[in-house]
Amino acid sequence: MLLETRGYDVAVAHCGREVFEKISDTFDVILLDLILPDCGGFDVCRKLRENRTTKQIPIIILSAKLFSEDIVEGLYLGADDYLTKPFEYEELVARMEAVMRRRAVSSDGPLVPRDDQGIICEIRQIVDQELIVPFFQPIFLLNPFALLGFEALGHLPASKDGALSNPELLFKCALRFGCYHDLEMVSWKKAVAGASEFIGDKKLFLNCNPCLVEGQKFSVIESLFDAGAVDVDNVILEITERSAISDFKIFYEYLARYREYGFKFAVDDVGGGYASLEAIVATRPEVVKIDRHIVNNLENDPFKRSVVKFIVAFCKENRILSVAEGVERKEDLKVLIDLGVDAGQGYYLCKPTAVINLQEITAAGYALVQKETQTAAPFGRQPEFPAPYLSANGSLYITGL
């Protein structure tokens, strides 16, 4: 009623499905609620940005969710503005007119603003020239100590300085402007090529947004591993940005074809904002990664220790490997070992690096862990709970992995 009295033609969609039935490139602005009866507003926002017809239409999210992580998530997914309820009507109209002014319009429909166009061109250049440099961060089993594998992290070369030099921002911008799949494929391609020189039978962790799993280019992903440079059975896809999953049941159906091919899965940031038990139940991961915010300052926070104890007990019972992320202090490492966490990664153990020397990395990591466990040999101490791995004759086996 407010907008119609201001001269706007208004179309109302009562659910996410109706959005895509009614939307066209003739709309000037979209007002999007986050709470919809059939799906999440974040998922609708992402799909609108990925759709060629609607990706340039300004989006303003209207929501009672006023946590900063919700606002940041909405803006990263492609919203042009975020207005929390309750709000003044005049402020809504002013914000609508502001975002529309920022969008130049031609006879062919909305155009990308100049600043956004520059970002898109930069991302396309990175993709076309395959400028991603893979860095690898070791992940260590803590007790008994052993090198489990590496998480691959896509960086830009040091000479490529600019607004997108931050890897997290680079991939979020690629997601916003519909370039994520191409950028991630370059990142995976470079990671697989680099890892093939040293990975052997170790595990390779690759970051994976849900939209990649739900995409239609599985054949492209298969082609990266068909050559056999890295055994797909040793590849663990680390599901990120789970807030973008609106229907876990459907998402799990997509996961099935990846598992049939040989991939394993990890759920990251467990204990953090967007990591829910629903995600673990739906994904049925082989690995659970404990959020770095839970790990930090663990020895001084009994609530955090209780959370870690729960996660460890859950993982042991369900034969899931628990990995602590963001291990940056020796005090936290000691508590993690005492609580029975299976593995860890972080700057205290080893920083990400583009050049891997397995012998040096293993020796340095073992020296740190040995200080905390005070054992004379890497297999000298037994885990507190039945672990999801068995050692025999000095060899390490991980069930499920």
Residue, then its C-alpha position, 0 to 999 in steps of 0.5 A: m500500500l505504501l509503495e502504490t501510493r508513491g506511484y510504484d507498480v508492485a508485484v507480491a510473491h508470498c514464497g520463494r517459488e513465486v519469486f521466480e514465477k513472477i520476476s523479470d528483468t523489467f523490475d527496478v528493485i526487489l524487497l526481500d524478506l529472509i523468512l519465507p514459508d518454503c525456503g530461506g531468503f539468503d538462498v533466494c538472494r543467491k539464486l537471483r544473483e546467479n540468474r542472468t535475467t535478474k542478477q543486476i536488479p537491486i535487492i534490499i533485504l528487509s528483516a528482523k534479523l539484526f545480527s551483524e553476521d546476518i547483515v554481512e551474509g546478505l551483503y556478501l550474497g549480493a544484496d545492495d542494502y539491508l534494512t532491519k525491522p521495524f523501520e520508518y517508511e520514509e527511510l525505506v523509500a529513500r533507500m530504494e531510490a538510492v540503490m536505483r540511482r546507483r544502477a544505470v539503466s539502458s534500453d536493454g535493462p539494468l547495467v552493472p555499476r562501474d565499480d562492480q564492472g571493474i571487480i567482475c573484469e578483475i575476477r574474469q582476468i584471474v580465471d582466464q589467466e589462472l592466476i590462483v596460487p595454491f597454499f597448503q596448510p598441514i592437518f595433523l593427527l594429535n594422538p597418536f601423532a601423524l600427518l593427516g593431510f593438507e587443506a588447499l587455500g587459493h591465493l593470488p600471487a604477491s604481485k597481484d595487489g588490489a581490492l581482491s587480494n584477500p582470498e575470502l573477499l575474492f571468492k565471496c565477490a565471485l559468488r556474488f557476480g556469478c563467477y564462483h564456479d569458474l574461479e573455484m575450478v581454477s583453484w581446485k585445478k591448481a591445488v590438485a596439480g600442486a598436491s600431486e607432487f607430494i600428497g601420496d596417500k595423505k588427504l587433500f581438503l578442498n573448500c566447496n560452496p553448496c552452490l558447487v554441489e548443486g551445480q550442473k557441471f559435475s563432469v568438469i569436476e570429474s575431469l580434474f580427477d580422472a587423470g589420477a594425479v590425486d586419488v579421489d578417495n583421498v579428497i575431502l570436500e569441506i562444505t562452506e557457507r552452509s547458510a546458503i543451504s535452504d533445504f538440507k534434504i535436497f542438498y544431501e541428494y546432490l551429495a550422493r553423486y559426489r560420494e558415489y564418485g569417491f569424495k568424502f565430506a567435512v563440515d567446517d566451523v562446528g560450534g560457530g554461527y552457521a554450523s548447526l547439528e542439522a548440517i551434520v545430520a544431513t551431510r553425514p560427514e566423515v570429518v567435523k571441523i571445530d570452529r576456531h572461535i571455540v578453540n581460541n583461549l580454550e583453557n580459560d573457558p569452561f563453556k568452550r571446553s564443554v562444547v568441545k567435549f560434546i563434539v568429541a564424544f559425538c564424533k567418537e560415537n559416530r566414527i567421525l574424525s574431529v579436527a580443531e581449526g585455528v590452533e594458534r597457542k600451545e595452551d590450546l593445543k594441550v587442552l585439545i589433546d587432553l580432550g581427545v580431539d583427533a586432529g588439528q590445524g593452525y598457525y601454531l602447528c604450521k602456517p599455510t605455504a606454497v612449498i611443501n617439504l613433508q619431512e620438515i613439516t612432520a618433524a616440526g609438528y611432531a616436536l610441538v606435539q611431543k612437548e604437550t603429550q610428553t611421549a617418547a614415541p609418536f604411538g606411545r599414548q592411547p586416545e581417551f576415547p575409541a578413535p576412528y583410526l587404528s594403528a598397526n605395525g607403525s601404519l595408520y588406518i582411518t575408518g571411513l577415510 
